[in-house]
Amino acid sequence: MRSPEEKIWKGAVILTIAAFVTKLLSAFYRVPYQNIVGDVGFYIYQQVYPIYGIVMSLALYGYPIVISKLVAERVADRDQQGVASVLLASLLFLCLFGLLLFSVLYIGAQQVAIWMGDAELAPLVRLLSFSFLLFPFIALLRGYFQGKNNMLPTAVSQVGEQLVRVITIILLSYLFIKGGRTVYDAGAAAVFGSLAGGLTALLLLTAYWLRRANRGKIYITWKSGEAKRIISYLLIEGFIICVTNMVLTLTQLVDSFSVLPLLVESGKESFEQAKIWKGIYDRGQPLIQLGTVVATSFSLALVPLISGAKKREDGQFIREKTDLSLRIATVIGLGASLGLICLIRPVNVMLFENDLGSLSLAILVASIFFTTLALTLSALLQGMGQEWTAVAGVCIAVAGKAVCNWLLIPSFGTAGAAAATTLSYAAMSCFLYVMLRRKLHVRFPKKTYWYPVIKAAAMMVAVLQLYTLLAETLGSGRLFAAGEAVAGVLLGGVTYIIIILKGNVFSQQELTFFPFGDKLCLLWKTGDR
């Protein structure tokens, strides 16, 4: 018989693995999709994708977490009627909310498309609006199972949704393009894939619901006062959690409404040429997702750990986990961003057929370091009960992105948009860093850690610069670029990891938390700090 703590920890691990798998799928499918539909087709999909990202946040992170808390409290009190009341009030609120969002987006699809700078996007926006009708039921069922400490339905539905979505998008897009349909038709097929994924998640969750152990009838007594408290809690807490998990999506949404119009209004690009450059700029999104996938998955596991330590008033545990979390974020973020910057040209050719926009992409992937830090700091603050501070960080990033786009794109084009992204995440991470230090007096990583990290980064950059200069003299073409990129990742990664380990950035005990940590301890014995 497992203790409640073991169940919670096991559930967190299951959800973290599921999140890691789905984020990998979400990043990888964009590469073959871009290869099928081209840069204009990729631009079309990326223009409307942030709307789907909002639906995902609502149905996966925001409301399921809030509902699970309400359900768990009543389960602990053995109040089955209370659980039913929570589900009923939540369903009412979510259905009204989903219907409102659907109506606004469906009716206003033409206006939204015009604001995005391309009226032909209206059918895609209208089709995507139907996903807001599915999310209430998906969020409710996930919240119910999570409140019962049963994370498997959420994990299975999450992975199943992404698998069906990715397969449908790639298959339909290929068939549409091969059949002579337009790239806008292929974009609509991709949107349909997202709807198919959502329906798959709902069917899987419904199957788990029908199989649940306790299926007895419960007579619900509607109490308006309690219902108002539940709905108020959903409104406030759901908003907080959704917003803190939507920073990457919201900054992309800013790009959807500003990059194309600003490129056209600046007079430097025609409408058709601007669509191509927006599609080339959007190549950076899967690179950012891949670069931050470890940090985002890791941050999901941080919240319950830090929250539990706060309830136990275990300050030592909080300090240790904060210190370790920031070291991991720094090492992963700095290594990923600098490594990709050095290898951006062969990576661009390997994944997207040519090296167009490599400068913009290099500037864009520099944001991986700041994004990784910002997501980790946000998770730490949420775990410590400082949710509104995390929301403020997101607002700073989104507002900063909008302002910097307006200032930089007219003069620098997509390179300006990329710089705006990096600057906005840098502002967010700096703000959250200062707030964590000022409000909570949390001890940050020792200065002695920074020297080996900077040394490792500098050595990796030097090795990769020499490597790419040599590789450019030996050959060209997409196949050669693929070999150059893969070998470069291995060379840079090994160089970086060896110096990090030799520099005692992590203790032997801490290394065991990493994949293959035991083997790393055997290869390089670290000294005591």
C-alpha positions as CSV (number, residue, x, y, z in Angstrom):
1,M,0.0,0.0,0.0
2,R,1.6,3.3,-1.1
3,S,1.6,6.3,1.1
4,P,-0.1,9.6,-0.2
5,E,3.3,11.1,-0.7
6,E,4.5,8.2,-2.8
7,K,1.3,8.5,-4.9
8,I,1.8,12.2,-5.4
9,W,5.4,11.7,-6.4
10,K,4.6,8.8,-8.8
11,G,1.8,11.0,-10.3
12,A,4.3,13.9,-10.8
13,V,6.7,11.6,-12.5
14,I,4.0,10.2,-14.9
15,L,2.9,13.7,-15.8
16,T,6.4,14.9,-16.3
17,I,7.2,12.0,-18.7
18,A,4.0,12.6,-20.6
19,A,4.8,16.3,-20.9
20,F,8.3,15.5,-22.1
21,V,7.0,13.1,-24.8
22,T,4.3,15.4,-26.0
23,K,6.6,18.4,-26.2
24,L,9.1,16.4,-28.2
25,L,6.4,15.3,-30.6
26,S,5.2,18.9,-30.8
27,A,8.6,20.2,-31.7
28,F,9.6,17.4,-34.2
29,Y,6.5,17.3,-36.4
30,R,7.0,20.9,-37.5
31,V,10.1,19.9,-39.4
32,P,8.5,17.4,-41.8
33,Y,5.4,19.7,-42.0
34,Q,7.6,22.6,-43.2
35,N,9.3,20.3,-45.7
36,I,5.9,19.3,-47.1
37,V,4.2,22.7,-47.3
38,G,7.2,25.1,-47.6
39,D,7.8,28.4,-45.9
40,V,4.5,30.0,-46.9
41,G,2.6,26.9,-45.7
42,F,4.5,27.0,-42.4
43,Y,3.8,30.6,-42.0
44,I,0.0,29.9,-42.4
45,Y,0.0,27.2,-39.7
46,Q,2.2,29.2,-37.3
47,Q,-0.2,32.2,-37.6
48,V,-3.1,30.3,-36.1
49,Y,-1.1,27.8,-33.9
50,P,-1.0,30.1,-30.8
51,I,-4.8,29.9,-30.6
52,Y,-4.5,26.1,-30.3
53,G,-1.7,26.6,-27.8
54,I,-4.1,28.6,-25.6
55,V,-6.7,25.7,-25.8
56,M,-3.9,23.3,-24.8
57,S,-3.0,25.4,-21.8
58,L,-6.7,25.6,-20.7
59,A,-7.3,21.9,-21.1
60,L,-4.0,20.6,-19.7
61,Y,-2.4,22.9,-17.2
62,G,-4.9,25.5,-16.0
63,Y,-8.3,24.2,-15.1
64,P,-7.4,20.5,-14.5
65,I,-5.0,21.6,-11.8
66,V,-7.5,23.9,-10.1
67,I,-10.3,21.3,-10.4
68,S,-8.0,18.6,-9.0
69,K,-7.3,20.7,-5.9
70,L,-11.0,21.1,-5.2
71,V,-11.7,17.4,-5.8
72,A,-8.8,16.3,-3.7
73,E,-10.0,18.4,-0.7
74,R,-13.4,16.7,-0.8
75,V,-11.9,13.2,-1.4
76,A,-9.8,13.7,1.7
77,D,-13.0,14.4,3.7
78,R,-14.8,11.4,2.0
79,D,-17.4,13.8,0.7
80,Q,-18.6,12.2,-2.5
81,Q,-21.5,14.6,-2.8
82,G,-19.0,17.5,-2.5
83,V,-17.0,16.0,-5.4
84,A,-20.1,15.8,-7.5
85,S,-21.0,19.4,-6.7
86,V,-17.5,20.5,-7.7
87,L,-17.8,18.7,-11.0
88,L,-21.2,20.1,-11.7
89,A,-20.2,23.7,-10.9
90,S,-17.0,23.3,-12.9
91,L,-18.8,21.9,-15.9
92,L,-21.2,24.8,-15.9
93,F,-18.5,27.4,-15.7
94,L,-16.2,25.7,-18.3
95,C,-19.0,25.2,-20.8
96,L,-20.1,28.8,-20.6
97,F,-16.5,30.0,-20.8
98,G,-15.8,27.6,-23.8
99,L,-19.0,28.7,-25.5
100,L,-18.1,32.3,-25.1
101,L,-14.6,31.8,-26.6
102,F,-16.0,29.7,-29.4
103,S,-18.6,32.4,-30.3
104,V,-16.1,35.2,-30.2
105,L,-13.6,33.4,-32.4
106,Y,-16.1,31.9,-34.8
107,I,-18.1,35.1,-35.4
108,G,-14.9,37.3,-35.3
109,A,-12.7,35.0,-37.4
110,Q,-12.7,37.4,-40.4
111,Q,-11.6,40.3,-38.2
112,V,-9.0,38.2,-36.4
113,A,-7.5,37.2,-39.8
114,I,-7.5,40.9,-40.9
115,W,-5.7,41.9,-37.7
116,M,-3.1,39.1,-38.5
117,G,-2.6,40.8,-41.9
118,D,-4.0,38.0,-44.0
119,A,-7.8,37.7,-44.6
120,E,-7.4,34.2,-46.1
121,L,-6.7,32.9,-42.6
122,A,-10.3,33.3,-41.6
123,P,-11.5,29.8,-42.4
124,L,-8.6,28.3,-40.4
125,V,-9.5,30.5,-37.4
126,R,-13.1,29.6,-37.7
127,L,-12.3,25.9,-37.8
128,L,-10.0,26.1,-34.8
129,S,-12.7,27.8,-32.8
130,F,-14.4,24.4,-32.4
131,S,-11.6,23.3,-30.2
132,F,-13.0,25.6,-27.4
133,L,-16.1,23.4,-27.4
134,L,-14.0,20.3,-26.5
135,F,-11.8,21.8,-23.9
136,P,-14.4,22.0,-21.0
137,F,-15.0,18.2,-21.0
138,I,-11.3,17.4,-21.4
139,A,-10.3,19.7,-18.5
140,L,-13.0,18.5,-16.2
141,L,-12.2,14.8,-16.6
142,R,-8.4,15.4,-16.2
143,G,-9.1,17.5,-13.1
144,Y,-11.3,14.7,-11.7
145,F,-8.8,12.0,-12.1
146,Q,-5.9,14.1,-10.9
147,G,-7.9,15.0,-7.8
148,K,-8.2,11.3,-7.2
149,N,-4.3,11.0,-7.5
150,N,-4.8,9.0,-10.7
151,M,-2.5,10.7,-13.2
152,L,-2.5,7.9,-15.8
153,P,-5.7,9.1,-17.7
154,T,-4.2,12.5,-18.1
155,A,-0.9,11.2,-19.3
156,V,-2.5,8.7,-21.7
157,S,-4.9,11.3,-23.1
158,Q,-2.1,13.8,-23.5
159,V,0.2,11.4,-25.4
160,G,-2.7,10.0,-27.4
161,E,-3.9,13.5,-28.4
162,Q,-0.5,14.5,-29.6
163,L,0.1,11.3,-31.5
164,V,-3.2,11.5,-33.4
165,R,-2.7,15.2,-34.0
166,V,0.8,14.8,-35.4
167,I,-0.1,11.8,-37.6
168,T,-3.2,13.5,-39.0
169,I,-1.4,16.8,-39.7
170,I,1.5,15.1,-41.6
171,L,-0.7,12.7,-43.5
172,L,-3.4,15.1,-44.6
173,S,-1.0,17.9,-45.4
174,Y,1.0,15.5,-47.6
175,L,-2.1,14.2,-49.4
176,F,-3.4,17.8,-49.9
177,I,-0.2,19.1,-51.4
178,K,0.4,16.0,-53.5
179,G,-3.2,16.4,-54.7
180,G,-2.6,19.9,-55.9
181,R,-4.5,21.7,-53.1
182,T,-3.3,25.1,-51.9
183,V,-1.1,25.7,-48.8
184,Y,-4.1,27.3,-47.1
185,D,-6.0,24.0,-47.6
186,A,-3.1,22.2,-46.1
187,G,-3.2,24.7,-43.2
188,A,-6.9,23.8,-42.7
189,A,-6.0,20.1,-42.7
190,A,-3.4,20.8,-40.0
191,V,-6.1,22.6,-37.9
192,F,-8.4,19.6,-38.4
193,G,-5.6,17.4,-37.0
194,S,-5.6,19.5,-33.8
195,L,-9.4,18.9,-33.5
196,A,-8.9,15.2,-34.1
197,G,-6.3,15.1,-31.4
198,G,-8.7,16.9,-29.0
199,L,-11.5,14.4,-29.8
200,T,-9.1,11.5,-29.2
201,A,-8.2,12.9,-25.7
202,L,-11.9,13.2,-24.9
203,L,-12.7,9.7,-26.0
204,L,-9.8,8.2,-24.0
205,L,-10.8,10.2,-20.8
206,T,-14.4,9.1,-21.3
207,A,-13.3,5.5,-21.5
208,Y,-11.4,5.9,-18.1
209,W,-14.5,7.6,-16.6
210,L,-16.7,4.7,-17.6
211,R,-14.3,2.2,-16.1
212,R,-13.9,4.0,-12.7
213,A,-14.5,1.9,-9.6
214,N,-17.1,3.9,-7.9
215,R,-20.0,4.4,-10.3
216,G,-22.9,4.6,-7.8
217,K,-25.5,7.3,-8.2
218,I,-25.0,10.5,-6.3
219,Y,-27.8,12.9,-5.6
220,I,-26.5,16.4,-6.0
221,T,-27.8,19.3,-3.8
222,W,-27.2,22.6,-5.6
223,K,-26.0,25.2,-3.2
224,S,-25.7,28.6,-4.9
225,G,-23.3,29.9,-2.2
226,E,-20.9,27.0,-2.6
227,A,-21.2,27.0,-6.4
228,K,-20.3,30.7,-6.4
229,R,-17.2,30.0,-4.3
230,I,-16.2,27.2,-6.7
231,I,-16.7,29.3,-9.8
232,S,-14.8,32.2,-8.2
233,Y,-11.9,29.9,-7.4
234,L,-11.9,28.5,-10.9
235,L,-12.0,32.0,-12.4
236,I,-9.1,33.4,-10.4
237,E,-6.8,30.4,-9.8
238,G,-7.5,29.0,-13.3
239,F,-6.5,32.4,-14.8
240,I,-3.2,32.4,-12.8
241,I,-2.1,28.9,-13.7
242,C,-3.1,29.3,-17.4
243,V,-1.3,32.5,-17.8
244,T,1.9,31.3,-16.1
245,N,2.0,28.3,-18.5
246,M,1.3,30.3,-21.7
247,V,4.3,32.6,-22.0
248,L,5.7,30.8,-25.0
249,T,2.3,30.7,-26.7
250,L,1.5,34.4,-25.9
251,T,4.7,35.7,-27.4
252,Q,4.0,33.7,-30.5
253,L,0.5,35.2,-30.6
254,V,2.1,38.7,-30.5
255,D,4.2,37.6,-33.5
256,S,1.0,36.4,-35.3
257,F,-0.6,39.9,-35.0
258,S,2.5,42.0,-35.6
259,V,5.3,40.5,-37.7
260,L,3.5,40.2,-41.0
261,P,1.7,43.6,-40.8
262,L,4.9,45.4,-39.7
263,L,7.0,43.8,-42.5
264,V,4.5,45.0,-45.1
265,E,3.9,48.4,-43.6
266,S,7.7,49.1,-43.4
267,G,7.7,48.9,-47.2
268,K,10.7,46.7,-47.4
269,E,8.8,43.6,-48.4
270,S,5.8,42.8,-50.6
271,F,2.9,40.9,-49.1
272,E,3.9,37.6,-50.7
273,Q,7.6,38.1,-49.8
274,A,6.6,39.0,-46.2
275,K,4.7,35.7,-45.8
276,I,7.8,33.8,-46.9
277,W,10.1,35.6,-44.4
278,K,7.6,35.1,-41.6
279,G,7.6,31.4,-42.5
280,I,11.4,31.3,-42.4
281,Y,11.4,33.2,-39.1
282,D,8.9,30.6,-37.7
283,R,11.5,27.9,-38.3
284,G,12.9,28.9,-34.9
285,Q,9.9,27.8,-32.9
286,P,10.6,24.1,-33.0
287,L,14.3,24.9,-32.1
288,I,13.1,26.9,-29.0
289,Q,10.8,24.1,-28.0
290,L,13.5,21.5,-28.3
291,G,15.9,23.7,-26.4
292,T,13.5,24.3,-23.5
293,V,11.8,20.9,-23.4
294,V,13.9,19.6,-20.5
295,A,13.5,22.8,-18.5
296,T,9.7,22.9,-19.0
297,S,9.3,19.3,-18.1
298,F,11.6,19.7,-15.1
299,S,9.6,22.8,-14.0
300,L,6.4,20.9,-13.9
301,A,7.9,18.5,-11.3
302,L,9.3,21.5,-9.2
303,V,5.9,23.0,-8.2
304,P,4.6,20.2,-6.0
305,L,8.0,19.6,-4.5
306,I,8.6,23.2,-3.5
307,S,4.9,23.6,-2.5
308,G,5.2,20.5,-0.2
309,A,8.4,21.8,1.4
310,K,6.8,25.2,2.0
311,K,3.9,23.6,3.8
312,R,6.4,21.6,6.0
313,E,8.3,24.9,6.5
314,D,11.4,23.1,5.3
315,G,13.6,26.0,4.4
316,Q,16.7,24.0,4.0
317,F,15.0,21.8,1.4
318,I,13.7,24.8,-0.5
319,R,17.1,26.4,-0.6
320,E,18.8,23.2,-1.8
321,K,16.2,22.6,-4.6
322,T,16.3,26.2,-5.6
323,D,20.1,26.1,-5.8
324,L,20.0,22.9,-7.8
325,S,17.2,24.0,-10.1
326,L,18.9,27.2,-11.1
327,R,22.2,25.4,-11.7
328,I,20.4,22.9,-14.0
329,A,18.6,25.7,-15.8
330,T,21.8,27.7,-16.3
331,V,23.8,24.7,-17.6
332,I,21.1,23.4,-19.9
333,G,20.0,26.8,-21.2
334,L,23.5,28.2,-21.8
335,G,24.7,25.0,-23.5
336,A,21.7,24.7,-25.7
337,S,21.5,28.3,-26.8
338,L,25.3,28.7,-27.5
339,G,25.5,25.3,-29.2
340,L,22.6,26.0,-31.5
341,I,24.0,29.5,-32.4
342,C,27.3,28.0,-33.4
343,L,25.6,25.2,-35.5
344,I,22.6,27.2,-36.8
345,R,23.6,27.1,-40.5
346,P,24.0,23.3,-40.8
347,V,21.0,22.8,-38.5
348,N,18.9,25.1,-40.7
349,V,19.9,23.3,-43.9
350,M,19.5,19.8,-42.3
351,L,16.0,20.5,-41.0
352,F,14.6,23.1,-43.5
353,E,16.5,22.4,-46.8
354,N,18.3,25.8,-47.0
355,D,20.2,28.3,-44.8
356,L,17.8,31.2,-45.4
357,G,17.3,33.4,-42.2
358,S,20.2,31.8,-40.3
359,L,21.1,35.2,-38.7
360,S,17.5,35.7,-37.4
361,L,17.4,32.1,-36.2
362,A,20.7,32.5,-34.4
363,I,19.4,35.6,-32.6
364,L,16.1,33.7,-31.8
365,V,17.7,30.6,-30.3
366,A,19.7,32.9,-28.0
367,S,16.4,33.3,-26.1
368,I,16.6,29.6,-25.1
369,F,18.9,30.5,-22.2
370,F,16.6,33.2,-20.9
371,T,13.5,31.1,-21.5
372,T,14.9,28.2,-19.6
373,L,15.8,30.5,-16.6
374,A,12.4,32.2,-16.7
375,L,10.4,29.0,-16.8
376,T,12.4,27.6,-13.9
377,L,12.1,30.8,-11.8
378,S,8.4,30.9,-12.5
379,A,8.0,27.3,-11.3
380,L,9.9,28.1,-8.1
381,L,7.8,31.1,-7.4
382,Q,4.6,29.2,-8.0
383,G,5.7,26.5,-5.7
384,M,6.3,29.1,-3.0
385,G,2.9,30.6,-3.3
386,Q,4.0,33.7,-5.4
387,E,1.7,33.0,-8.3
388,W,0.9,36.6,-9.0
389,T,4.6,37.4,-9.3
390,A,4.9,34.7,-12.0
391,V,1.9,36.3,-13.8
392,A,3.6,39.7,-13.7
393,G,6.7,38.1,-15.3
394,V,4.6,36.8,-18.2
395,C,3.0,40.2,-18.6
396,I,6.4,41.8,-18.8
397,A,7.5,39.3,-21.4
398,V,4.4,39.8,-23.6
399,A,4.3,43.6,-23.3
400,G,8.1,43.7,-23.9
401,K,7.7,41.5,-27.0
402,A,4.9,43.7,-28.4
403,V,6.9,47.0,-27.8
404,C,10.2,45.6,-29.2
405,N,8.5,44.2,-32.3
406,W,7.0,47.6,-33.0
407,L,10.4,49.3,-32.5
408,L,12.7,46.8,-34.2
409,I,10.9,45.0,-37.1
410,P,10.5,48.1,-39.3
411,S,14.3,48.6,-39.3
412,F,15.6,45.1,-39.0
413,G,12.9,42.8,-40.3
414,T,12.7,39.3,-38.9
415,A,16.1,39.8,-37.2
416,G,14.3,42.5,-35.2
417,A,11.5,40.1,-34.3
418,A,14.0,37.6,-33.1
419,A,15.9,40.2,-31.0
420,A,12.5,41.2,-29.5
421,T,11.9,37.6,-28.4
422,T,15.3,37.3,-26.8
423,L,15.0,40.7,-25.1
424,S,11.5,40.0,-23.7
425,Y,12.5,36.7,-22.2
426,A,15.6,38.3,-20.8
427,A,13.5,41.0,-19.1
428,M,11.2,38.3,-17.7
429,S,14.0,36.2,-16.2
430,C,15.7,39.3,-14.7
431,F,12.4,40.4,-13.1
432,L,11.7,36.9,-11.7
433,Y,15.3,36.6,-10.4
434,V,15.1,39.9,-8.6
435,M,11.7,39.1,-7.1
436,L,12.7,35.6,-5.9
437,R,15.8,37.1,-4.2
438,R,14.0,40.1,-2.8
439,K,10.8,38.6,-1.6
440,L,11.9,35.2,-0.4
441,H,15.6,35.8,0.5
442,V,16.5,32.5,-1.3
443,R,20.1,31.6,-1.6
444,F,21.3,31.5,-5.2
445,P,24.1,29.4,-6.7
446,K,27.5,30.2,-5.5
447,K,29.8,32.4,-7.6
448,T,32.3,29.5,-7.7
449,Y,29.8,27.6,-10.0
450,W,29.9,30.3,-12.6
451,Y,33.6,30.0,-13.5
452,P,33.4,26.4,-14.7
453,V,30.1,27.0,-16.5
454,I,31.5,30.0,-18.4
455,K,34.7,28.1,-19.0
456,A,32.8,25.2,-20.4
457,A,30.6,27.4,-22.6
458,A,33.7,29.3,-24.0
459,M,35.5,26.1,-24.7
460,M,32.5,24.6,-26.5
461,V,32.0,27.8,-28.6
462,A,35.8,27.8,-29.6
463,V,35.7,24.1,-30.5
464,L,32.5,24.4,-32.6
465,Q,33.7,27.6,-34.4
466,L,36.9,25.7,-35.5
467,Y,34.8,22.7,-36.4
468,T,32.3,24.6,-38.6
469,L,35.1,26.5,-40.3
470,L,36.8,23.3,-41.2
471,A,33.6,21.6,-42.2
472,E,32.6,24.3,-44.6
473,T,35.8,23.7,-46.6
474,L,35.0,19.9,-47.0
475,G,31.6,19.8,-48.6
476,S,28.1,21.2,-49.0
477,G,24.5,20.0,-49.6
478,R,21.7,18.9,-47.2
479,L,23.1,15.5,-46.5
480,F,26.5,16.9,-45.6
481,A,24.9,19.6,-43.5
482,A,23.0,16.8,-41.6
483,G,26.2,15.0,-40.8
484,E,27.9,18.3,-39.9
485,A,25.1,19.2,-37.5
486,V,24.8,15.8,-35.8
487,A,28.6,15.5,-35.4
488,G,28.8,19.1,-34.1
489,V,26.1,18.4,-31.5
490,L,28.0,15.4,-30.2
491,L,31.4,17.2,-30.3
492,G,30.1,20.3,-28.6
493,G,28.0,18.4,-26.1
494,V,30.8,16.1,-25.0
495,T,33.2,19.1,-24.6
496,Y,30.6,21.0,-22.6
497,I,29.7,18.1,-20.3
498,I,33.3,17.1,-19.6
499,I,34.3,20.6,-18.4
500,I,31.0,20.9,-16.4
501,L,31.7,17.6,-14.6
502,K,35.4,18.4,-14.0
503,G,34.4,21.8,-12.6
504,N,32.3,20.2,-9.8
505,V,29.2,22.2,-10.8
506,F,27.2,19.2,-9.5
507,S,28.0,16.8,-6.7
508,Q,28.1,13.0,-7.2
509,Q,24.7,12.7,-5.4
510,E,23.2,15.4,-7.6
511,L,24.5,13.7,-10.8
512,T,22.4,10.6,-9.9
513,F,19.2,12.7,-10.6
514,F,20.3,13.0,-14.3
515,P,19.7,10.4,-17.0
516,F,22.8,8.1,-17.0
517,G,23.9,9.9,-13.9
518,D,25.5,6.8,-12.4
519,K,27.6,6.3,-15.5
520,L,28.7,9.9,-15.3
521,C,29.8,9.5,-11.7
522,L,31.9,6.5,-12.7
523,L,33.5,8.3,-15.6
524,W,34.4,11.5,-13.8
525,K,34.6,11.4,-10.1
526,T,33.7,14.8,-8.8
527,G,35.2,16.3,-5.6
528,D,33.4,17.5,-2.6
529,R,32.5,21.2,-2.6
